[in-house]
Amino acid sequence: MLNDTIVKLKAAGQNVYLPLSPYTLVWAASMFGGRIVVSGGNSFIGYIDG
């Protein structure tokens, strides 16, 4: 639902700003397979712990 809302807002010419947080990182990663991999090779799936 969030993705759909963002697409509709952008199509209407509105700026969309999402603050960076663990939640938004997990949401963004879910669009690309659900994983976040850091430079050291560790992989995170789901909510990031602290």
mmCIF entry with sequence, helices, sheets and N, C-alpha, C, O atoms, coordinates in Angstrom:
data_MODEL
# 
_entry.id   MODEL 
# 
_entity.id                         1 
_entity.type                       polymer 
_entity.pdbx_number_of_molecules   1 
# 
_entity_poly.entity_id                      1 
_entity_poly.type                           'polypeptide(L)' 
_entity_poly.nstd_linkage                   no 
_entity_poly.nstd_monomer                   no 
_entity_poly.pdbx_seq_one_letter_code       MLNDTIVKLKAAGQNVYLPLSPYTLVWAASMFGGRIVVSGGNSFIGYIDG 
_entity_poly.pdbx_seq_one_letter_code_can   MLNDTIVKLKAAGQNVYLPLSPYTLVWAASMFGGRIVVSGGNSFIGYIDG 
_entity_poly.pdbx_strand_id                 A 
# 
loop_
_entity_poly_seq.entity_id 
_entity_poly_seq.num 
_entity_poly_seq.mon_id 
_entity_poly_seq.hetero 
1 1  MET n 
1 2  LEU n 
1 3  ASN n 
1 4  ASP n 
1 5  THR n 
1 6  ILE n 
1 7  VAL n 
1 8  LYS n 
1 9  LEU n 
1 10 LYS n 
1 11 ALA n 
1 12 ALA n 
1 13 GLY n 
1 14 GLN n 
1 15 ASN n 
1 16 VAL n 
1 17 TYR n 
1 18 LEU n 
1 19 PRO n 
1 20 LEU n 
1 21 SER n 
1 22 PRO n 
1 23 TYR n 
1 24 THR n 
1 25 LEU n 
1 26 VAL n 
1 27 TRP n 
1 28 ALA n 
1 29 ALA n 
1 30 SER n 
1 31 MET n 
1 32 PHE n 
1 33 GLY n 
1 34 GLY n 
1 35 ARG n 
1 36 ILE n 
1 37 VAL n 
1 38 VAL n 
1 39 SER n 
1 40 GLY n 
1 41 GLY n 
1 42 ASN n 
1 43 SER n 
1 44 PHE n 
1 45 ILE n 
1 46 GLY n 
1 47 TYR n 
1 48 ILE n 
1 49 ASP n 
1 50 GLY n 
# 
_struct_asym.id          A 
_struct_asym.entity_id   1 
# 
loop_
_struct_conf.conf_type_id 
_struct_conf.id 
_struct_conf.pdbx_PDB_helix_id 
_struct_conf.beg_label_comp_id 
_struct_conf.beg_label_asym_id 
_struct_conf.beg_label_seq_id 
_struct_conf.pdbx_beg_PDB_ins_code 
_struct_conf.end_label_comp_id 
_struct_conf.end_label_asym_id 
_struct_conf.end_label_seq_id 
_struct_conf.pdbx_end_PDB_ins_code 
_struct_conf.beg_auth_comp_id 
_struct_conf.beg_auth_asym_id 
_struct_conf.beg_auth_seq_id 
_struct_conf.end_auth_comp_id 
_struct_conf.end_auth_asym_id 
_struct_conf.end_auth_seq_id 
_struct_conf.pdbx_PDB_helix_class 
_struct_conf.details 
_struct_conf.pdbx_PDB_helix_length 
HELX_P HELX_P1 AA1 LEU A 2  ? ALA A 11 ? LEU A 2  ALA A 11 1 ? 10 
HELX_P HELX_P2 AA2 PRO A 22 ? SER A 30 ? PRO A 22 SER A 30 1 ? 9  
# 
_struct_conf_type.id          HELX_P 
_struct_conf_type.criteria    ? 
_struct_conf_type.reference   ? 
# 
_struct_sheet.id               AA1 
_struct_sheet.type             ? 
_struct_sheet.number_strands   2 
_struct_sheet.details          ? 
# 
_struct_sheet_order.sheet_id     AA1 
_struct_sheet_order.range_id_1   1 
_struct_sheet_order.range_id_2   2 
_struct_sheet_order.offset       ? 
_struct_sheet_order.sense        anti-parallel 
# 
loop_
_struct_sheet_range.sheet_id 
_struct_sheet_range.id 
_struct_sheet_range.beg_label_comp_id 
_struct_sheet_range.beg_label_asym_id 
_struct_sheet_range.beg_label_seq_id 
_struct_sheet_range.pdbx_beg_PDB_ins_code 
_struct_sheet_range.end_label_comp_id 
_struct_sheet_range.end_label_asym_id 
_struct_sheet_range.end_label_seq_id 
_struct_sheet_range.pdbx_end_PDB_ins_code 
_struct_sheet_range.beg_auth_comp_id 
_struct_sheet_range.beg_auth_asym_id 
_struct_sheet_range.beg_auth_seq_id 
_struct_sheet_range.end_auth_comp_id 
_struct_sheet_range.end_auth_asym_id 
_struct_sheet_range.end_auth_seq_id 
AA1 1 ARG A 35 ? VAL A 37 ? ARG A 35 VAL A 37 
AA1 2 SER A 43 ? ILE A 45 ? SER A 43 ILE A 45 
# 
loop_
_atom_site.group_PDB 
_atom_site.id 
_atom_site.type_symbol 
_atom_site.label_atom_id 
_atom_site.label_alt_id 
_atom_site.label_comp_id 
_atom_site.label_asym_id 
_atom_site.label_entity_id 
_atom_site.label_seq_id 
_atom_site.pdbx_PDB_ins_code 
_atom_site.Cartn_x 
_atom_site.Cartn_y 
_atom_site.Cartn_z 
_atom_site.occupancy 
_atom_site.B_iso_or_equiv 
_atom_site.pdbx_formal_charge 
_atom_site.auth_seq_id 
_atom_site.auth_comp_id 
_atom_site.auth_asym_id 
_atom_site.auth_atom_id 
_atom_site.pdbx_PDB_model_num 
ATOM 1   N N  . MET A 1 1  ? 0.815  -1.185  0.000   1.00 0.00 ? 1  MET A N  1 
ATOM 2   C CA . MET A 1 1  ? 0.000  0.000   0.000   1.00 0.00 ? 1  MET A CA 1 
ATOM 3   C C  . MET A 1 1  ? 0.872  1.268   0.000   1.00 0.00 ? 1  MET A C  1 
ATOM 4   O O  . MET A 1 1  ? 0.533  2.267   -0.635  1.00 0.00 ? 1  MET A O  1 
ATOM 5   N N  . LEU A 1 2  ? 1.996  1.207   0.722   1.00 0.00 ? 2  LEU A N  1 
ATOM 6   C CA . LEU A 1 2  ? 2.878  2.373   0.742   1.00 0.00 ? 2  LEU A CA 1 
ATOM 7   C C  . LEU A 1 2  ? 3.445  2.647   -0.642  1.00 0.00 ? 2  LEU A C  1 
ATOM 8   O O  . LEU A 1 2  ? 3.500  3.798   -1.075  1.00 0.00 ? 2  LEU A O  1 
ATOM 9   N N  . ASN A 1 3  ? 3.864  1.603   -1.333  1.00 0.00 ? 3  ASN A N  1 
ATOM 10  C CA . ASN A 1 3  ? 4.388  1.774   -2.692  1.00 0.00 ? 3  ASN A CA 1 
ATOM 11  C C  . ASN A 1 3  ? 3.349  2.426   -3.595  1.00 0.00 ? 3  ASN A C  1 
ATOM 12  O O  . ASN A 1 3  ? 3.672  3.347   -4.346  1.00 0.00 ? 3  ASN A O  1 
ATOM 13  N N  . ASP A 1 4  ? 2.106  1.957   -3.530  1.00 0.00 ? 4  ASP A N  1 
ATOM 14  C CA . ASP A 1 4  ? 1.035  2.515   -4.362  1.00 0.00 ? 4  ASP A CA 1 
ATOM 15  C C  . ASP A 1 4  ? 0.799  3.993   -4.046  1.00 0.00 ? 4  ASP A C  1 
ATOM 16  O O  . ASP A 1 4  ? 0.585  4.802   -4.948  1.00 0.00 ? 4  ASP A O  1 
ATOM 17  N N  . THR A 1 5  ? 0.838  4.330   -2.777  1.00 0.00 ? 5  THR A N  1 
ATOM 18  C CA . THR A 1 5  ? 0.626  5.719   -2.362  1.00 0.00 ? 5  THR A CA 1 
ATOM 19  C C  . THR A 1 5  ? 1.729  6.620   -2.899  1.00 0.00 ? 5  THR A C  1 
ATOM 20  O O  . THR A 1 5  ? 1.460  7.721   -3.379  1.00 0.00 ? 5  THR A O  1 
ATOM 21  N N  . ILE A 1 6  ? 2.964  6.156   -2.818  1.00 0.00 ? 6  ILE A N  1 
ATOM 22  C CA . ILE A 1 6  ? 4.102  6.932   -3.322  1.00 0.00 ? 6  ILE A CA 1 
ATOM 23  C C  . ILE A 1 6  ? 3.976  7.154   -4.824  1.00 0.00 ? 6  ILE A C  1 
ATOM 24  O O  . ILE A 1 6  ? 4.201  8.263   -5.308  1.00 0.00 ? 6  ILE A O  1 
ATOM 25  N N  . VAL A 1 7  ? 3.622  6.116   -5.559  1.00 0.00 ? 7  VAL A N  1 
ATOM 26  C CA . VAL A 1 7  ? 3.459  6.233   -7.010  1.00 0.00 ? 7  VAL A CA 1 
ATOM 27  C C  . VAL A 1 7  ? 2.375  7.248   -7.341  1.00 0.00 ? 7  VAL A C  1 
ATOM 28  O O  . VAL A 1 7  ? 2.558  8.075   -8.235  1.00 0.00 ? 7  VAL A O  1 
ATOM 29  N N  . LYS A 1 8  ? 1.243  7.200   -6.631  1.00 0.00 ? 8  LYS A N  1 
ATOM 30  C CA . LYS A 1 8  ? 0.149  8.134   -6.892  1.00 0.00 ? 8  LYS A CA 1 
ATOM 31  C C  . LYS A 1 8  ? 0.546  9.570   -6.562  1.00 0.00 ? 8  LYS A C  1 
ATOM 32  O O  . LYS A 1 8  ? 0.208  10.491  -7.305  1.00 0.00 ? 8  LYS A O  1 
ATOM 33  N N  . LEU A 1 9  ? 1.256  9.768   -5.461  1.00 0.00 ? 9  LEU A N  1 
ATOM 34  C CA . LEU A 1 9  ? 1.693  11.116  -5.095  1.00 0.00 ? 9  LEU A CA 1 
ATOM 35  C C  . LEU A 1 9  ? 2.669  11.685  -6.120  1.00 0.00 ? 9  LEU A C  1 
ATOM 36  O O  . LEU A 1 9  ? 2.567  12.851  -6.503  1.00 0.00 ? 9  LEU A O  1 
ATOM 37  N N  . LYS A 1 10 ? 3.616  10.856  -6.563  1.00 0.00 ? 10 LYS A N  1 
ATOM 38  C CA . LYS A 1 10 ? 4.573  11.321  -7.564  1.00 0.00 ? 10 LYS A CA 1 
ATOM 39  C C  . LYS A 1 10 ? 3.879  11.630  -8.885  1.00 0.00 ? 10 LYS A C  1 
ATOM 40  O O  . LYS A 1 10 ? 4.221  12.606  -9.551  1.00 0.00 ? 10 LYS A O  1 
ATOM 41  N N  . ALA A 1 11 ? 2.907  10.806  -9.267  1.00 0.00 ? 11 ALA A N  1 
ATOM 42  C CA . ALA A 1 11 ? 2.165  11.040  -10.510 1.00 0.00 ? 11 ALA A CA 1 
ATOM 43  C C  . ALA A 1 11 ? 1.377  12.349  -10.442 1.00 0.00 ? 11 ALA A C  1 
ATOM 44  O O  . ALA A 1 11 ? 1.128  12.984  -11.466 1.00 0.00 ? 11 ALA A O  1 
ATOM 45  N N  . ALA A 1 12 ? 0.989  12.747  -9.230  1.00 0.00 ? 12 ALA A N  1 
ATOM 46  C CA . ALA A 1 12 ? 0.247  13.996  -9.045  1.00 0.00 ? 12 ALA A CA 1 
ATOM 47  C C  . ALA A 1 12 ? 1.186  15.196  -8.895  1.00 0.00 ? 12 ALA A C  1 
ATOM 48  O O  . ALA A 1 12 ? 0.739  16.312  -8.633  1.00 0.00 ? 12 ALA A O  1 
ATOM 49  N N  . GLY A 1 13 ? 2.491  14.956  -9.062  1.00 0.00 ? 13 GLY A N  1 
ATOM 50  C CA . GLY A 1 13 ? 3.455  16.043  -8.998  1.00 0.00 ? 13 GLY A CA 1 
ATOM 51  C C  . GLY A 1 13 ? 3.896  16.419  -7.597  1.00 0.00 ? 13 GLY A C  1 
ATOM 52  O O  . GLY A 1 13 ? 4.508  17.469  -7.401  1.00 0.00 ? 13 GLY A O  1 
ATOM 53  N N  . GLN A 1 14 ? 3.594  15.579  -6.622  1.00 0.00 ? 14 GLN A N  1 
ATOM 54  C CA . GLN A 1 14 ? 3.968  15.849  -5.235  1.00 0.00 ? 14 GLN A CA 1 
ATOM 55  C C  . GLN A 1 14 ? 5.362  15.291  -4.936  1.00 0.00 ? 14 GLN A C  1 
ATOM 56  O O  . GLN A 1 14 ? 5.759  14.256  -5.471  1.00 0.00 ? 14 GLN A O  1 
ATOM 57  N N  . ASN A 1 15 ? 6.087  15.988  -4.083  1.00 0.00 ? 15 ASN A N  1 
ATOM 58  C CA . ASN A 1 15 ? 7.362  15.463  -3.598  1.00 0.00 ? 15 ASN A CA 1 
ATOM 59  C C  . ASN A 1 15 ? 7.084  14.439  -2.512  1.00 0.00 ? 15 ASN A C  1 
ATOM 60  O O  . ASN A 1 15 ? 6.154  14.601  -1.721  1.00 0.00 ? 15 ASN A O  1 
ATOM 61  N N  . VAL A 1 16 ? 7.881  13.394  -2.472  1.00 0.00 ? 16 VAL A N  1 
ATOM 62  C CA . VAL A 1 16 ? 7.718  12.354  -1.456  1.00 0.00 ? 16 VAL A CA 1 
ATOM 63  C C  . VAL A 1 16 ? 9.019  12.268  -0.675  1.00 0.00 ? 16 VAL A C  1 
ATOM 64  O O  . VAL A 1 16 ? 10.091 12.090  -1.253  1.00 0.00 ? 16 VAL A O  1 
ATOM 65  N N  . TYR A 1 17 ? 8.917  12.394  0.638   1.00 0.00 ? 17 TYR A N  1 
ATOM 66  C CA . TYR A 1 17 ? 10.083 12.315  1.512   1.00 0.00 ? 17 TYR A CA 1 
ATOM 67  C C  . TYR A 1 17 ? 9.846  11.243  2.555   1.00 0.00 ? 17 TYR A C  1 
ATOM 68  O O  . TYR A 1 17 ? 8.853  11.286  3.282   1.00 0.00 ? 17 TYR A O  1 
ATOM 69  N N  . LEU A 1 18 ? 10.757 10.277  2.633   1.00 0.00 ? 18 LEU A N  1 
ATOM 70  C CA . LEU A 1 18 ? 10.683 9.233   3.653   1.00 0.00 ? 18 LEU A CA 1 
ATOM 71  C C  . LEU A 1 18 ? 11.945 9.326   4.510   1.00 0.00 ? 18 LEU A C  1 
ATOM 72  O O  . LEU A 1 18 ? 13.049 9.167   3.990   1.00 0.00 ? 18 LEU A O  1 
ATOM 73  N N  . PRO A 1 19 ? 11.806 9.577   5.796   1.00 0.00 ? 19 PRO A N  1 
ATOM 74  C CA . PRO A 1 19 ? 12.987 9.648   6.650   1.00 0.00 ? 19 PRO A CA 1 
ATOM 75  C C  . PRO A 1 19 ? 13.678 8.285   6.727   1.00 0.00 ? 19 PRO A C  1 
ATOM 76  O O  . PRO A 1 19 ? 13.019 7.246   6.724   1.00 0.00 ? 19 PRO A O  1 
ATOM 77  N N  . LEU A 1 20 ? 14.981 8.300   6.793   1.00 0.00 ? 20 LEU A N  1 
ATOM 78  C CA . LEU A 1 20 ? 15.750 7.067   6.879   1.00 0.00 ? 20 LEU A CA 1 
ATOM 79  C C  . LEU A 1 20 ? 15.645 6.505   8.286   1.00 0.00 ? 20 LEU A C  1 
ATOM 80  O O  . LEU A 1 20 ? 15.955 7.189   9.261   1.00 0.00 ? 20 LEU A O  1 
ATOM 81  N N  . SER A 1 21 ? 15.213 5.279   8.386   1.00 0.00 ? 21 SER A N  1 
ATOM 82  C CA . SER A 1 21 ? 15.073 4.589   9.666   1.00 0.00 ? 21 SER A CA 1 
ATOM 83  C C  . SER A 1 21 ? 15.210 3.096   9.402   1.00 0.00 ? 21 SER A C  1 
ATOM 84  O O  . SER A 1 21 ? 15.192 2.675   8.245   1.00 0.00 ? 21 SER A O  1 
ATOM 85  N N  . PRO A 1 22 ? 15.346 2.295   10.440  1.00 0.00 ? 22 PRO A N  1 
ATOM 86  C CA . PRO A 1 22 ? 15.388 0.839   10.205  1.00 0.00 ? 22 PRO A CA 1 
ATOM 87  C C  . PRO A 1 22 ? 14.161 0.348   9.445   1.00 0.00 ? 22 PRO A C  1 
ATOM 88  O O  . PRO A 1 22 ? 14.274 -0.535  8.595   1.00 0.00 ? 22 PRO A O  1 
ATOM 89  N N  . TYR A 1 23 ? 12.986 0.914   9.745   1.00 0.00 ? 23 TYR A N  1 
ATOM 90  C CA . TYR A 1 23 ? 11.767 0.495   9.051   1.00 0.00 ? 23 TYR A CA 1 
ATOM 91  C C  . TYR A 1 23 ? 11.857 0.778   7.557   1.00 0.00 ? 23 TYR A C  1 
ATOM 92  O O  . TYR A 1 23 ? 11.535 -0.085  6.740   1.00 0.00 ? 23 TYR A O  1 
ATOM 93  N N  . THR A 1 24 ? 12.297 1.999   7.193   1.00 0.00 ? 24 THR A N  1 
ATOM 94  C CA . THR A 1 24 ? 12.352 2.323   5.772   1.00 0.00 ? 24 THR A CA 1 
ATOM 95  C C  . THR A 1 24 ? 13.429 1.527   5.063   1.00 0.00 ? 24 THR A C  1 
ATOM 96  O O  . THR A 1 24 ? 13.282 1.216   3.881   1.00 0.00 ? 24 THR A O  1 
ATOM 97  N N  . LEU A 1 25 ? 14.517 1.186   5.756   1.00 0.00 ? 25 LEU A N  1 
ATOM 98  C CA . LEU A 1 25 ? 15.541 0.334   5.137   1.00 0.00 ? 25 LEU A CA 1 
ATOM 99  C C  . LEU A 1 25 ? 14.978 -1.049  4.827   1.00 0.00 ? 25 LEU A C  1 
ATOM 100 O O  . LEU A 1 25 ? 15.220 -1.601  3.753   1.00 0.00 ? 25 LEU A O  1 
ATOM 101 N N  . VAL A 1 26 ? 14.223 -1.604  5.779   1.00 0.00 ? 26 VAL A N  1 
ATOM 102 C CA . VAL A 1 26 ? 13.626 -2.922  5.564   1.00 0.00 ? 26 VAL A CA 1 
ATOM 103 C C  . VAL A 1 26 ? 12.609 -2.853  4.434   1.00 0.00 ? 26 VAL A C  1 
ATOM 104 O O  . VAL A 1 26 ? 12.550 -3.757  3.601   1.00 0.00 ? 26 VAL A O  1 
ATOM 105 N N  . TRP A 1 27 ? 11.802 -1.785  4.396   1.00 0.00 ? 27 TRP A N  1 
ATOM 106 C CA . TRP A 1 27 ? 10.814 -1.628  3.324   1.00 0.00 ? 27 TRP A CA 1 
ATOM 107 C C  . TRP A 1 27 ? 11.516 -1.549  1.967   1.00 0.00 ? 27 TRP A C  1 
ATOM 108 O O  . TRP A 1 27 ? 11.106 -2.214  1.016   1.00 0.00 ? 27 TRP A O  1 
ATOM 109 N N  . ALA A 1 28 ? 12.574 -0.735  1.876   1.00 0.00 ? 28 ALA A N  1 
ATOM 110 C CA . ALA A 1 28 ? 13.290 -0.601  0.609   1.00 0.00 ? 28 ALA A CA 1 
ATOM 111 C C  . ALA A 1 28 ? 13.925 -1.922  0.203   1.00 0.00 ? 28 ALA A C  1 
ATOM 112 O O  . ALA A 1 28 ? 13.891 -2.296  -0.969  1.00 0.00 ? 28 ALA A O  1 
ATOM 113 N N  . ALA A 1 29 ? 14.497 -2.621  1.156   1.00 0.00 ? 29 ALA A N  1 
ATOM 114 C CA . ALA A 1 29 ? 15.121 -3.918  0.843   1.00 0.00 ? 29 ALA A CA 1 
ATOM 115 C C  . ALA A 1 29 ? 14.090 -4.934  0.390   1.00 0.00 ? 29 ALA A C  1 
ATOM 116 O O  . ALA A 1 29 ? 14.389 -5.786  -0.446  1.00 0.00 ? 29 ALA A O  1 
ATOM 117 N N  . SER A 1 30 ? 12.882 -4.857  0.928   1.00 0.00 ? 30 SER A N  1 
ATOM 118 C CA . SER A 1 30 ? 11.855 -5.830  0.548   1.00 0.00 ? 30 SER A CA 1 
ATOM 119 C C  . SER A 1 30 ? 11.494 -5.718  -0.928  1.00 0.00 ? 30 SER A C  1 
ATOM 120 O O  . SER A 1 30 ? 10.991 -6.674  -1.518  1.00 0.00 ? 30 SER A O  1 
ATOM 121 N N  . MET A 1 31 ? 11.746 -4.554  -1.528  1.00 0.00 ? 31 MET A N  1 
ATOM 122 C CA . MET A 1 31 ? 11.464 -4.395  -2.950  1.00 0.00 ? 31 MET A CA 1 
ATOM 123 C C  . MET A 1 31 ? 12.536 -5.067  -3.805  1.00 0.00 ? 31 MET A C  1 
ATOM 124 O O  . MET A 1 31 ? 12.344 -5.249  -5.007  1.00 0.00 ? 31 MET A O  1 
ATOM 125 N N  . PHE A 1 32 ? 13.655 -5.435  -3.197  1.00 0.00 ? 32 PHE A N  1 
ATOM 126 C CA . PHE A 1 32 ? 14.770 -6.032  -3.938  1.00 0.00 ? 32 PHE A CA 1 
ATOM 127 C C  . PHE A 1 32 ? 15.178 -7.369  -3.329  1.00 0.00 ? 32 PHE A C  1 
ATOM 128 O O  . PHE A 1 32 ? 16.370 -7.653  -3.211  1.00 0.00 ? 32 PHE A O  1 
ATOM 129 N N  . GLY A 1 33 ? 14.219 -8.181  -2.946  1.00 0.00 ? 33 GLY A N  1 
ATOM 130 C CA . GLY A 1 33 ? 14.518 -9.507  -2.437  1.00 0.00 ? 33 GLY A CA 1 
ATOM 131 C C  . GLY A 1 33 ? 14.572 -9.616  -0.932  1.00 0.00 ? 33 GLY A C  1 
ATOM 132 O O  . GLY A 1 33 ? 14.713 -10.718 -0.403  1.00 0.00 ? 33 GLY A O  1 
ATOM 133 N N  . GLY A 1 34 ? 14.463 -8.502  -0.225  1.00 0.00 ? 34 GLY A N  1 
ATOM 134 C CA . GLY A 1 34 ? 14.365 -8.567  1.222   1.00 0.00 ? 34 GLY A CA 1 
ATOM 135 C C  . GLY A 1 34 ? 15.656 -8.660  1.990   1.00 0.00 ? 34 GLY A C  1 
ATOM 136 O O  . GLY A 1 34 ? 15.627 -8.987  3.176   1.00 0.00 ? 34 GLY A O  1 
ATOM 137 N N  . ARG A 1 35 ? 16.798 -8.387  1.371   1.00 0.00 ? 35 ARG A N  1 
ATOM 138 C CA . ARG A 1 35 ? 18.071 -8.500  2.080   1.00 0.00 ? 35 ARG A CA 1 
ATOM 139 C C  . ARG A 1 35 ? 18.856 -7.201  2.016   1.00 0.00 ? 35 ARG A C  1 
ATOM 140 O O  . ARG A 1 35 ? 18.829 -6.480  1.019   1.00 0.00 ? 35 ARG A O  1 
ATOM 141 N N  . ILE A 1 36 ? 19.551 -6.928  3.100   1.00 0.00 ? 36 ILE A N  1 
ATOM 142 C CA . ILE A 1 36 ? 20.496 -5.829  3.142   1.00 0.00 ? 36 ILE A CA 1 
ATOM 143 C C  . ILE A 1 36 ? 21.848 -6.452  3.417   1.00 0.00 ? 36 ILE A C  1 
ATOM 144 O O  . ILE A 1 36 ? 22.010 -7.166  4.407   1.00 0.00 ? 36 ILE A O  1 
ATOM 145 N N  . VAL A 1 37 ? 22.820 -6.195  2.559   1.00 0.00 ? 37 VAL A N  1 
ATOM 146 C CA . VAL A 1 37 ? 24.161 -6.755  2.721   1.00 0.00 ? 37 VAL A CA 1 
ATOM 147 C C  . VAL A 1 37 ? 25.132 -5.603  2.929   1.00 0.00 ? 37 VAL A C  1 
ATOM 148 O O  . VAL A 1 37 ? 25.212 -4.690  2.107   1.00 0.00 ? 37 VAL A O  1 
ATOM 149 N N  . VAL A 1 38 ? 25.864 -5.651  4.031   1.00 0.00 ? 38 VAL A N  1 
ATOM 150 C CA . VAL A 1 38 ? 26.830 -4.599  4.332   1.00 0.00 ? 38 VAL A CA 1 
ATOM 151 C C  . VAL A 1 38 ? 28.175 -4.937  3.707   1.00 0.00 ? 38 VAL A C  1 
ATOM 152 O O  . VAL A 1 38 ? 28.399 -6.059  3.254   1.00 0.00 ? 38 VAL A O  1 
ATOM 153 N N  . SER A 1 39 ? 29.074 -3.944  3.688   1.00 0.00 ? 39 SER A N  1 
ATOM 154 C CA . SER A 1 39 ? 30.358 -4.120  3.004   1.00 0.00 ? 39 SER A CA 1 
ATOM 155 C C  . SER A 1 39 ? 31.178 -5.286  3.552   1.00 0.00 ? 39 SER A C  1 
ATOM 156 O O  . SER A 1 39 ? 31.980 -5.864  2.819   1.00 0.00 ? 39 SER A O  1 
ATOM 157 N N  . GLY A 1 40 ? 30.996 -5.642  4.815   1.00 0.00 ? 40 GLY A N  1 
ATOM 158 C CA . GLY A 1 40 ? 31.725 -6.765  5.393   1.00 0.00 ? 40 GLY A CA 1 
ATOM 159 C C  . GLY A 1 40 ? 31.158 -8.116  5.010   1.00 0.00 ? 40 GLY A C  1 
ATOM 160 O O  . GLY A 1 40 ? 31.732 -9.150  5.349   1.00 0.00 ? 40 GLY A O  1 
ATOM 161 N N  . GLY A 1 41 ? 30.029 -8.117  4.301   1.00 0.00 ? 41 GLY A N  1 
ATOM 162 C CA . GLY A 1 41 ? 29.441 -9.365  3.841   1.00 0.00 ? 41 GLY A CA 1 
ATOM 163 C C  . GLY A 1 41 ? 28.283 -9.869  4.685   1.00 0.00 ? 41 GLY A C  1 
ATOM 164 O O  . GLY A 1 41 ? 27.604 -10.815 4.286   1.00 0.00 ? 41 GLY A O  1 
ATOM 165 N N  . ASN A 1 42 ? 28.037 -9.258  5.852   1.00 0.00 ? 42 ASN A N  1 
ATOM 166 C CA . ASN A 1 42 ? 26.902 -9.683  6.672   1.00 0.00 ? 42 ASN A CA 1 
ATOM 167 C C  . ASN A 1 42 ? 25.605 -9.349  5.949   1.00 0.00 ? 42 ASN A C  1 
ATOM 168 O O  . ASN A 1 42 ? 25.488 -8.309  5.301   1.00 0.00 ? 42 ASN A O  1 
ATOM 169 N N  . SER A 1 43 ? 24.644 -10.236 6.070   1.00 0.00 ? 43 SER A N  1 
ATOM 170 C CA . SER A 1 43 ? 23.360 -10.053 5.410   1.00 0.00 ? 43 SER A CA 1 
ATOM 171 C C  . SER A 1 43 ? 22.269 -9.983  6.465   1.00 0.00 ? 43 SER A C  1 
ATOM 172 O O  . SER A 1 43 ? 22.257 -10.774 7.408   1.00 0.00 ? 43 SER A O  1 
ATOM 173 N N  . PHE A 1 44 ? 21.349 -9.031  6.305   1.00 0.00 ? 44 PHE A N  1 
ATOM 174 C CA . PHE A 1 44 ? 20.245 -8.868  7.237   1.00 0.00 ? 44 PHE A CA 1 
ATOM 175 C C  . PHE A 1 44 ? 18.943 -9.121  6.504   1.00 0.00 ? 44 PHE A C  1 
ATOM 176 O O  . PHE A 1 44 ? 18.736 -8.638  5.391   1.00 0.00 ? 44 PHE A O  1 
ATOM 177 N N  . ILE A 1 45 ? 18.072 -9.884  7.139   1.00 0.00 ? 45 ILE A N  1 
ATOM 178 C CA . ILE A 1 45 ? 16.754 -10.157 6.568   1.00 0.00 ? 45 ILE A CA 1 
ATOM 179 C C  . ILE A 1 45 ? 15.713 -9.770  7.627   1.00 0.00 ? 45 ILE A C  1 
ATOM 180 O O  . ILE A 1 45 ? 15.837 -10.164 8.787   1.00 0.00 ? 45 ILE A O  1 
ATOM 181 N N  . GLY A 1 46 ? 14.726 -9.030  7.247   1.00 0.00 ? 46 GLY A N  1 
ATOM 182 C CA . GLY A 1 46 ? 13.706 -8.614  8.204   1.00 0.00 ? 46 GLY A CA 1 
ATOM 183 C C  . GLY A 1 46 ? 14.143 -7.366  8.934   1.00 0.00 ? 46 GLY A C  1 
ATOM 184 O O  . GLY A 1 46 ? 14.975 -6.606  8.441   1.00 0.00 ? 46 GLY A O  1 
ATOM 185 N N  . TYR A 1 47 ? 13.588 -7.159  10.097  1.00 0.00 ? 47 TYR A N  1 
ATOM 186 C CA . TYR A 1 47 ? 13.889 -5.943  10.840  1.00 0.00 ? 47 TYR A CA 1 
ATOM 187 C C  . TYR A 1 47 ? 15.328 -5.941  11.340  1.00 0.00 ? 47 TYR A C  1 
ATOM 188 O O  . TYR A 1 47 ? 15.840 -6.951  11.823  1.00 0.00 ? 47 TYR A O  1 
ATOM 189 N N  . ILE A 1 48 ? 15.955 -4.801  11.214  1.00 0.00 ? 48 ILE A N  1 
ATOM 190 C CA . ILE A 1 48 ? 17.345 -4.641  11.648  1.00 0.00 ? 48 ILE A CA 1 
ATOM 191 C C  . ILE A 1 48 ? 17.343 -4.384  13.142  1.00 0.00 ? 48 ILE A C  1 
ATOM 192 O O  . ILE A 1 48 ? 16.550 -3.585  13.640  1.00 0.00 ? 48 ILE A O  1 
ATOM 193 N N  . ASP A 1 49 ? 18.231 -5.060  13.857  1.00 0.00 ? 49 ASP A N  1 
ATOM 194 C CA . ASP A 1 49 ? 18.321 -4.917  15.297  1.00 0.00 ? 49 ASP A CA 1 
ATOM 195 C C  . ASP A 1 49 ? 19.343 -3.868  15.657  1.00 0.00 ? 49 ASP A C  1 
ATOM 196 O O  . ASP A 1 49 ? 20.546 -4.100  15.541  1.00 0.00 ? 49 ASP A O  1 
ATOM 197 N N  . GLY A 1 50 ? 18.863 -2.690  16.102  1.00 0.00 ? 50 GLY A N  1 
ATOM 198 C CA . GLY A 1 50 ? 19.723 -1.619  16.578  1.00 0.00 ? 50 GLY A CA 1 
ATOM 199 C C  . GLY A 1 50 ? 20.844 -1.306  15.659  1.00 0.00 ? 50 GLY A C  1 
ATOM 200 O O  . GLY A 1 50 ? 21.647 -0.418  15.944  1.00 0.00 ? 50 GLY A O  1 
# 
